[in-house]
């Protein structure tokens, strides 16, 4: 089961550090000009420092409401989304 460790960046409303499968991930949701609303999960260390900016999982959304729901779902179930990595 995934567990949210902390809000990883107080400047962003939707970013959390999550522990899943005994590894740490930085999960960030934002609006980007090129892709719209999206949530991405990145490998990070135990302090929240991102160690690989390629991202291990991404979802895109049409609305901010969907992004917020998706962010929560991903944070609480991340190991299910990354189990094939």
N, C-alpha and C positions, 0 to 999 in steps of 0.2 A: 504494500500500500504506500502511496506517495504521502509525504508529509511536508507541509509548508514550514520552513525553518524561520523565515523572517521576511518582512517587506524589504527587498534588496536595495531599493533606491528610493529615498523619501521624496525625490523630485518628481517621480513618476507615480501616477495613481495605480497603475496595474503592472507592477513588477515584483516578483517574489523569487526567493531562492527556495528550491524544492529538493528534498532528498528522495530518490527513487532508485531501487536496485543497488543500494549502497554507494551511489554516486550523487554528486551535487549538480544541479541545473539551475540556470537563471532563466525564468520564464517572464517574458516581456510582451505587453500588448500596447499597441500604439496606432496612430494614423500616419501613414506615409503617403507622400505625393504620388509615388509611382505605383503603389499596390493598394492603397486604401487602408481599411482597418485590418490588422493582422496580429496574430500571436505567434511568437517564436520561442523555442526553448534552445538554450545554448549550454554546452559543457562549461562548468565553472569549478573553482576550488571551494573549500569550506568557508572562505571569507566572502564569496560572491564574485570574485575576480573571474571574468570570462576568459577561458583558456583556448576556446576555438570559436571564432565568429561565424563559421559556416552554418551553424544551427543544426540541431538534430531532429527538429520537428517544426512544421509551420502550418498554420491555418489562416485563411483569409475570409473576411466577412463583408456583407453589404451594409450593415448598420452597426453603430456603436453598441446598441443593446445586445446584439448577437456577439460582438467582441467580448463584452463583459461576461456574458454567460459562458462563452467558449474558454476564456481565460480561467474561470473558476473550475470548469470541467477538466481542463488540461492539468491544472495544478493538483487537483485531487485524484487524478487517474493517470499521471504521466507514465508510470511504468508500463501500462497497457499500450501506450502510443509508441514507446521506444523499445519494446520487447524484441524487435527483430534487428536491432543494431548490434 
